[in-house]
Amino acid sequence: MARVTSFVSLGFSDRGRRMRTDVECGYSSFHADGERYLHLETYGSRDREVPDKVSQSLELDRARARELKVLLERAFPGI
């Protein structure tokens, strides 16, 4: 599990490259240490040896969620 502390731009492009595996992403929010966090986790693809096992998990605090919101609005104008 990883708590996101910053976002680093890899550059936005129109190369049209997409990830090859589709997976579900679970989410929840919780309070800890006086702060609210958003917890995201992705699960292994159906083709993996252990399907639906948690592959990656990320936690965002309020400041990182605000940064992510800006990035989403920049990537998807008008949402």
C-alpha positions in Angstrom: 0.0 0.0 0.0 1.3 3.5 -0.8 0.2 6.9 0.4 0.6 9.4 -2.5 2.7 12.4 -1.5 2.9 14.2 -4.8 2.0 13.9 -8.5 4.8 14.2 -11.1 3.9 15.0 -14.7 4.9 12.5 -17.3 3.6 14.9 -19.9 0.3 14.8 -21.7 0.3 13.4 -25.2 -2.1 12.2 -27.9 0.0 9.1 -28.7 -3.1 6.9 -28.2 -1.3 4.3 -26.0 -3.7 2.5 -23.7 -3.1 0.0 -21.0 -3.7 -3.6 -22.2 -5.5 -5.0 -19.1 -8.9 -4.0 -17.8 -9.4 -4.3 -14.0 -11.8 -3.2 -11.4 -10.9 -0.5 -8.9 -12.4 -0.6 -5.4 -12.6 2.5 -3.2 -13.4 3.5 0.3 -12.7 6.5 2.6 -11.8 6.5 6.2 -10.5 8.8 9.0 -7.1 8.3 10.5 -4.8 10.7 12.5 -7.5 13.4 12.3 -7.6 13.3 8.5 -9.8 11.8 5.9 -8.3 9.5 3.2 -9.5 8.0 0.0 -8.3 4.5 -0.5 -8.2 3.0 -4.0 -7.2 -0.6 -4.9 -7.0 -2.5 -8.2 -7.5 -6.2 -8.5 -5.7 -8.8 -10.6 -7.1 -9.5 -14.0 -9.2 -12.6 -14.6 -6.2 -14.1 -16.4 -3.9 -14.0 -13.3 -3.0 -17.0 -11.3 -5.0 -15.5 -8.3 -7.8 -13.4 -9.9 -9.3 -10.6 -7.9 -6.3 -10.4 -5.6 -5.3 -6.8 -4.7 -2.6 -5.7 -7.1 -2.0 -2.1 -6.1 -3.5 0.2 -3.5 -3.1 4.0 -3.1 -4.3 6.4 -0.4 -4.9 10.1 -1.0 -5.3 12.7 1.7 -7.3 15.9 1.1 -4.5 17.8 -0.5 -3.6 15.0 -3.0 -7.3 14.6 -3.8 -7.5 18.3 -4.6 -4.4 17.9 -6.9 -5.9 14.9 -8.6 -9.1 16.8 -9.2 -7.2 19.5 -11.0 -5.4 16.9 -13.1 -8.7 15.2 -14.0 -10.2 18.5 -15.0 -7.2 19.3 -17.2 -7.3 15.9 -18.9 -11.1 15.9 -19.3 -12.2 19.5 -19.8 -15.8 20.1 -18.9 -16.3 17.2 -16.6 
